[in-house]
Amino acid sequence: MRAHMPVPKVKGMLSARRTIVLAAAVAIAAAGCSSSSSSSSSSSAASSAPASSSSASSSASTSAVNTSQCGTKPGVAATGTPIVLGAIATNQPGTSFTDIPNMANAYFACVNANGGVNGHPVKLIIETEQTNPAQIAADAKQLVDTDHVVGIIGNTSIIECSVDSSYWQKLGYFIIDSGIAPECYSTSNSAAVNMGPRYSSDGAVQYALAQHVSKVVFDQSNVPGTGYIAAGPDALAKAANVPIVNLTENVPISDADSVAIKEVDDAGPNGAVVLNFTPPEALVILQAAQKLGLEDRVKLWGCSTPCNTDFLAQSLGPKWNSKLFVNAELTPPDGTNTVTMNLYKAILKQYGSAVSGGIGSFSQMGFTEAEIAVHALQTITGAYTVASVNGAFKAVSNYNTGMLCQLWTYGDYPLHIPNNEDYTVTPDNGKMITAQGCTQISAVDPQIAQYRSVAGTAAMAP
């Protein structure tokens, strides 16, 4: 079933960051289960601001940010032929990634209301799936054969990359996504704005190891790909000569007390418990630990990027201040006063009613994917076709998103992990504050080492 959603607008800020030019993690909002549904939206174009302005942080300029800045013609709705894009996202009990394409849709709606892309509105059609390969393959064919999409952005699915990678390659689509499955990072035609559950879990475990824990317990949802995800943390722990225990839990979690007790008992008083769950599922574990008085029974708790949301920080309360350390694949929103961050918050507030998780990493991912897409679309001078759009996506190079530690490049590589350096945040009275600044994910993970061997190490964003 498809739902049509209003399109957001985004304007001139984008061009600035673009001059410099992927889960997962796992899902964000409490899950709903629906059959394949798509929402289409059109939005006005966003013009890019120069790289320096996208990351500028002067309070004078940032305080003036509003949604009219997401496009090149403030207040002028785009009326040209729509540029039709598509996205596929997991949406099932215990795992929902729909906030990501919904936020991309909000960005496009903003752009559409402020001039569009060279006068053309962007229309995003979102298909949802329930980890069924046949359904996912059918969604992809629907987008291509029926909806005639010219590009795919915002895909966020547990197995979509595995199912559709060869299909997209055959048709010449270069996907801008939020990666989860191995093929999101190990193939030539998928480039994510996030690090996904493996590399984000690497970051969380890497932080715990730097605090000299004596043992790591790594617990994640029991969904396809757990072995691939755990391979990264396992490599880091082995290199540090620290034992690691791998656990999985069926979601939705039905007995959080037992899960929390098992994690704490396995970790021991000088150990770390690192979680890789959606915010709602991580929250029930952490709340169970607090109820049982277990939060101080280990040296620290960690979590991959999905936990980086004010929803979780507010729900946990002050008892978890400086006890939980969350890998943050994108710039922490709390306390960041830049043009980009304020534009993101303004678009979320005005156009993001479908984004149930609010401010946090998942909505930031959707914003960033749409931002990159608009930047690329603005470089096209002729018709918007599969060839021209995907050529433009692939050509994005050294782009300053204003949301990532590094400049973002698609590139002509056999694999893509363009985001491999990030932050660590910790709850502080209902907000997530920075505990550690931009830090490279260790090349002890062989996948990170392989990527850097072909693509090098991207420059830091200004």
N, C-alpha and C positions, 0 to 999 in steps of 0.2 A: 504494500500500500504506500502511496506517495503523498506527501503533504507539500503544498506549495507555501513557501515562506517568503516574506518580504525581503527585498535586497537592501543591504546597507550601502552607505556611500563612504568613500575615502578620498582624501584629496591631496594637496600639494606637499604635505610633509614627506611623502614617500620618496619623492625624487631625491631628496637630500640624502637619505641614507643609502639609497640605491647606488649612488655614485661609487660607493665602496663595495659595494657588493663584494625532521622528522626532527611508549610508548610507550612499550611500553610501559614501556611502562605499562601501565595497565589502565583500566578504565576509570572514568571520573565519577559520574553522577550515579545515584542509585539507579539500578538498572530497570529498564522497562523492556518488555519483549514485544516486538511487533514484527510483522512480516515485512518484506522488502518495502521500504517506504522512501520516498524522495521528496525533498523540499526544494523548490526552485526559488531563486531570488535574483533580482537584478540590482546593480548598484552603480553609483557614479564613480568615475575614475579617480584614482588617487595619483597625484603627481608626486614624484620623489623629491625629497629635499636633498641638498648636498650632504655628503656623509657627515661633515662636521656638525651640521645643524641637527641631524637626527639624533645624535648622541649628546647634544649640548644640554647643559643642566642649569643654566642661569634661571633664577626664580622669576625674573621679569618675563622671559620668553615663555616659560612653561606655564605660568599662571594664566596666560592668554589662550592656551590651546583649547580648541573646541572642534566639534565634528565637521564644521565647514572646511577645515584644513585637510580633510582626507581626499579632496578632489581638486581638479584644476580650475573649476568654475563654481565657486561657492554659491549654493542655493539654486543652481540650474540643473534640473533633472535631465539625465541622459535619455535621448529619445531614438537613438539609432538602432540598427539591427543588433540584437543581443549577442554577446560572446558567450557561448554555452559551455560550461565546465561541469565536471562530475566528481563525486566523492562516494566512497563506500566506507561505512563504519560499523563496528560491532555494537549491538544493542541487545543485551540479554540479561537475565537475572544474575547479579553479582558482577557484571562487567558491561559498562556502557562507555563508549568513546564519542558519543554524539556531540558533546560540548565542543569538540575540536572543529568539525565542519560547520557546526552552528555558529561558532565565532567567526570562521572565515566568511560565512554568509552575512554576518552582521557587518563585517568590514566592507564587503562588496556592496551592501545596501547603502552604506555611507558614501562610498565612491559614486554609486549610481545617482545619489541625490545631489551630488556636487560635480557634475560634468561627465561622469563615466570615464571610460578609457577612449580618448579621442572621440567623445560623443556617444560611444556605445556603452550601454549598460552591460554588466556582467551578471549572468544567470547561473547559479550553482544548483545542480540537481543532486540531492543526497539520497543514497540508497543505504538501508540498514540491513544487517544480516545477523544470523545466530550461529556462527561457526559451523556452517553447513557448506562444504565445498561446492556442491551442485548449485546451491542458491547464490553463492558468491560469483561463480562463473556466469550464471544467468544475469546477475546484476551488471557485470561488466559488459556483456553483450547487449543488454538493454540500453546502457548508456551510449554505446557506440552505434548500434544499428537502429534504434528507435529515437533516442534523444539527440543523436548526432553531435555529441560533445567533441570539442576540439582540444580539450586538455583535461587532465585529472589532477586535482589538488585537494589536499585534506584527507586523503585515505588514512584511516586509522582502524586497523582490524587485527585480530589475533592471528589469522591465517591468510588474509587476502593476498599479501605479497607472494606467499608460497603458491597459491592457487592460480593467480593471474599474471605472474611475472612474464612467462613466455608469451602470453597473449598480447600484453602491452608491447613487448619487444617486437613481435611480428608486425604490429600495426604502426610502430614508430612513435609510441607515446613515452615521454620522459616525465615520470611522476614526481610531484613535490608532495611529500607526505609526512606523517608521523609514524615512524617505523616501530614494528613489534617483532614480526617474524624475521628469520635470518635473511631471506631474500630481499628485505627492505634495505639491507646494508651490504649485501654480497653480490649484487648484480649491477649491470651497467646503466639501467634505466630507472632507478629509484634513488632519490636523494631526500633525506629526511631533515627536518629542522630540529628534531629531538635526538637523543641518544638511544632511546628505546630502553626496554627493561633490562637488557644485559649490561649495557655500558653505564646506565644510570645506577644499577646495582653495583657495578664495579666502583663507581664513585662513592657510594655509601659505605661499601666495605673498605675501600681505600682510606676513607676518613677514619673509620674505626681502627684500622691497623695503625694509623699514625698516632692514635691515642694509646698505643701499646696494650691493647687488649690481649688476653691470653687465649681466647677462643672466640670463634664466630659461629652463631647459629643463623642460617639464612633460610627464611621461610617465605614461600610464595604461593599464589593461587594455583590450584591443580588444573591447568589448562594446557592445550598443546604448546610445546616449545620449552617446557621447564628445564630439560637437559641442556639445551642450547643456552638458555639464560644463565643457569648455574655455572656453566663452564668458565665464564669470566671471573666471578668471585672466587671460584675454586683455584684458578690460576694465580690470582693475587695472594690468596691465603697461603698457598703452597710455597710461593716465592719468599714469603715472609716467615716461613716455618711456623705458621699458626694453624692449629687444627680448625676445620670447618665442618659443621653438620648441616646437611641439606634436608629441609622439610617441605612438604606441600600440604595444602588444605583445600578441601572442596568448598566452593563458594556458591551461594551465600553461606557464611559460617554460621553453624547452628549451635555450637558449644564453645564460645569464645573463652570461657574460664579454663577449660581443659587445654586449649591452644596456648594461652598465656603461661599456664603452669609448666607445660612441656617445654616451651621455649626457654623460660628462666632456669628450669632445672638443668637443661642441656648446656646452657651458656656458663653458669657458675658466676660467682660474685665479681670476678675480674673479666668477664666475657662481654660480648656484644650480641644483641639480637637485632638483625637487619631484616626488615619486611619489604616485600614487593607485592603490594596489593593496591586496589583502588582505594580512594579516601574512605568511603563508607565501610569497607571491610577492614582496612587498617584501624579505623576508629574503634570498631567493636573490640578488637584485640587489645588496643591500648587502654580503652575504658575498663575492660575486664581486668587488666593488670593493675590499674589504679584501684578498682574496687577491692581487689584481693591484697592490696598493699605490696605489689611486686615491682613497682616502678623503680625502686632503689635497690633491688636485689641483683642487678647487673651493673656493669660499669657504665654502659650507655646503650641506648636504643637508636637504631638507624632506619632509614626508609628510602626507597627510590623516589623519583620525582613526583609521582602522583600525590604523595602526601604534602607537597608544597602548595598548600591552599589555605587561605584564611578560614575556610569552613572547618578544617580540621583543627587549626590552632585555637579557634574560638570554642569549639566543642570540647577540647581537652582541658582548657583552663590553665591557670598558672602553675599547677603542680608539675607540669611537664616542661616548664621553662628550663632551658639548657640541659634537658635530659634526653631529648629526641633530636637527632641530627639527620636532616633530610637533604639528599642530593637535589640540586636545583639546576636543571638544564638551561634555564633562561634567567635573565636578570630578575632578582627578587623585586616584586612590585612595591612592597612596603618600604617607605623611606626613599624610593627612587623618584627624583623630580626632574625628568627629562621630557623633551618634546614627545618622543616616541611613547614613553610610558603613560604620559597624561592623555595622549591621543587614544591609546588602547583603552584606558579607563573610561574616557568620554564615549567612545564607540560602544563599549560594553554596556554602559548605562543607558544610552539612547536607543541602541538597536539590538541589544543582546538579551531580549526577554526569553529566548529559547535556550540560553546558556545557564543551566541549572546550578553549576558549581561556582559561578561568580568569578572573582579575581583569583587567579592561580595558574599553574603551569599549563593546563590543558587549554584554557581560553587564550593564553599567550601563544601557544603553538598555532592555533587557528588563525590568530591575528597575523603571525609571522608568515605563515604559508600564503595567506591572501596578499600580504604586503609584497612578498617576492613575486607572486604571480602578476600583480598589477604592474610592478616595476618592469617585468619582462614584456608584458603585453604592450606597454607604452613604447617599446622600441620597434614595434612592427609598423611598417609604413604601408604595406599593401593589405590584402585580404587576410582575415583571421581564419586560417585553415589548420588542419591537423599538423601539416608540415611547418607552417610559419610559427604557430604557437609553441610547438614542442621544440623547434629549433631555438626559439627565444628562451624557453625555460632552460635548456641545456647550456646556453651561452652565458647565463648569469655567473659573474665572476667577481670575487673580492667585494661582495656587497655587504654594506653595513646595515643590518636589520635594526639596530638599536635595541635588540633583545638578547643577543648572544655574545659570549665572550670573544668569539673569533669572527672574522669576516667570512661570509658564506659563499661557497663556490659549488656549482653543480659539476662541471668538468667532464671531460671525455676519459673516464676511468673505468676499469672493470668492476670496481666496488666503490661504495660511497658511504663515508661516515663523516660528513662535513662539520658536524658539531661533536667535538671530542674534548672540550674543556669547559668546566663549569664551576658552580658555587656549591657551598653547603650552607643551609639555613637551619634555624632552630626556633621553636615557639617562644614568644615573649609576650605574655598577657594578651593573647588573642591575635597576635600578628606573627609573621615569620620574618625574623631578622637574620642578617648575614653573619654566619659563624666563621666562614672561610671564603676568601675571594677566589677569583678565577684560578683553577688548578687543572692541569692536564690530566686526563685519564691515562693511567699507566699503560705503557706499551708492553708490560708483562702479559696483558691480554693479547694473544696472538693475532686477533682480528684487528685490533688497533695498530699493532706493529705492521701488519700487512698494508693497511690503508696508508699509513704515513710513508711507507716505502715507495708508494706510487704517486701520492699526492703531496707529500711533504707535510709540514705543519703550518696551518694557516696563520696569518698575522692576527694580532689582537685587534679588536675593534677599537676605534678611538673613543 
